[in-house]
Amino acid sequence: MEWIYKNNNDNTCRYVLGIPGDKPLICFGINPSTAEPGVLDNTMKSVDRIAKNNGFDSWIMLNIYPQRVTNPDDMNINVNDDICDENLRYIEEILSRGDVTIWAAWGPDRI
């Protein structure tokens, strides 16, 4: 399976994770966790399932902030402008591909 995976050199930030296709579901979370190509966490398994069950041929996960932590409460208090700028470049690249469906997926509710 082909994957889209964009991260920083030390893998403390993930900008994009997904499976390429013609009709992707674009999902936004708050921050990435441990998922990587072929090693999906529960959130990414839900994204994959929801995309498949709703007529999408693929999915792409983006995040509001790219720092990888398993709990958003553990994110750095001070924003890192460099990683934010890099994140925004990837978001712009993905969203500029044309007509997209976006799912804002965060909060305490489980899928």
C-alpha positions, 0 to 999 in steps of 0.5 A: 500500500502506498502512503503519504507521510510527512514528518520532521527529521527526529519524528517529533512532528507529523504533518501529514499521514494518509493514503493517496486517492482520487476522493480523499476524506481530509481529517483534521485533529488537534495533534498527531499521536503515534500512528505511522504508515502501516501502524495505525492507532485507534484514531487512525483506524476510525478515520480509515473506517469512516472514510471507507464507510462513506464513499471515500477512496482514501484519507489524509490526516492533518492536525492543527498543531504537528507536535506528536504526543499521545495526550494534547495536555502534554504539548509544549506550552509555547508555540513553535513558529517554525513547525507551525509554518511547516504545518501550514505549508503542508495543509495549504498543499493538501487543500489546494488540490481541489474540491475536498471534504473536511472532517474536523475530528476532535473532542471527548466523544469516541467513534 
